[in-house]
Amino acid sequence: MALNVEQWLQDNTWDLQGKVVVMTGAAGGLGSVTTRYLLQANANIIMLERDVKKMEVVAQQLRAEFPTAEIETIQIDFNHLHSVNEVVLQLADRRVDYLILNAGVYQVPLVESELEQYKSQILHYVAPKSFDYDIVNDKMGGGWQVPTAADF
C-alpha cells in the first residue's frame, strides 16, 4: 500500500497560526517545499537566503499562492560573519518560535593555499553555528531548531 503523503501531512501537522518560523536556505528545492508546507500550516515565515533574486521569485510565488500569509525576506550570506551578525541584529527584537537550518553552506571553494582552504572550512562551520547559537539561545531560550541534511 502506497503512502498518501498529503493525507499523512494533514493528519500529522499541527496548526502553526501565529508562530514565526525563520528558515535559512528558504528559496532552494527543499527550502521552498518546506516553506510551502509551513504556510499551509498557517505559519508566519521569515525567509533567509543568500540569493536575493531567487528568494524574491519564490516569495512572490508563495504570496500568490497564500495571499493572507505573512512572508518576510532577509538576505544572509554565511560566507561572511558580518552578514550573519547583521541578520541576528535584525531579528533581535523579533519573536522566533522555530529555526530551520536548511542553508547548504559547505561548498568550500578550491584554493591554492591549504591555510586559506582551512580558514574557509572554519568559516563555513562557524558562521551558521554562530547564527544558530545567537538565535536559539538568545531569542528562543533554547527552543525548537530543525537542522536539515543541508546543514551538515
Residue pairs with C-beta under 8 A, 6 or more apart in sequence:
9 37
9 40
13 37
13 40
13 41
14 41
15 41
15 42
16 38
16 41
16 42
16 43
16 97
17 42
17 43
18 42
18 44
19 43
19 44
19 97
19 98
20 43
20 44
20 45
20 46
20 94
20 95
20 96
20 97
20 98
21 38
21 43
21 44
21 45
21 46
21 97
21 98
21 99
21 100
22 46
22 48
22 91
22 96
22 98
22 99
22 100
22 135
23 31
23 34
23 35
23 38
23 45
23 46
23 47
23 48
23 99
23 100
23 102
24 31
24 48
24 49
24 76
24 78
24 100
24 101
24 102
24 103
24 128
24 131
24 151
25 31
25 48
25 49
25 102
25 103
25 104
25 148
25 150
26 32
26 34
26 35
26 45
26 47
26 48
26 49
26 55
26 58
26 102
27 47
27 49
27 51
27 54
27 55
27 57
27 58
27 59
28 49
28 102
28 104
28 150
30 102
30 148
30 150
31 49
31 102
31 103
32 58
32 62
34 100
34 102
35 45
35 47
35 58
35 62
36 62
36 65
38 45
39 45
39 62
39 65
39 66
39 69
39 71
40 66
42 69
43 98
44 69
44 70
44 71
44 72
45 62
45 69
45 70
45 71
45 72
46 72
46 73
46 74
46 91
46 94
46 96
47 55
47 58
47 59
47 71
47 72
47 73
47 74
48 74
48 75
48 76
48 87
48 103
49 55
49 73
49 75
49 76
49 103
50 75
50 76
50 77
50 78
50 79
50 103
52 73
52 75
55 73
55 75
56 73
59 71
59 73
62 69
62 71
63 69
63 71
74 87
74 90
75 83
76 83
76 84
76 87
76 103
76 131
77 83
77 84
78 84
78 103
78 105
78 124
78 127
78 128
78 131
79 105
79 123
79 124
79 127
80 127
81 123
81 126
81 127
81 130
84 127
84 128
84 130
84 131
85 130
87 131
88 131
88 134
88 135
91 135
91 139
92 138
92 139
94 139
95 139
96 135
96 139
96 140
96 143
97 140
97 143
97 144
98 143
98 144
98 145
98 146
99 132
99 135
99 136
99 140
99 143
99 144
99 145
99 146
100 145
100 146
100 148
101 128
101 132
101 145
101 146
101 147
101 148
101 151
102 148
102 150
102 151
103 128
103 150
103 151
104 150
104 151
105 124
105 127
105 128
105 151
106 124
106 125
106 152
107 124
108 117
108 120
108 121
108 124
109 120
110 117
111 117
111 120
128 151
132 145
135 145
136 142
136 143
136 145
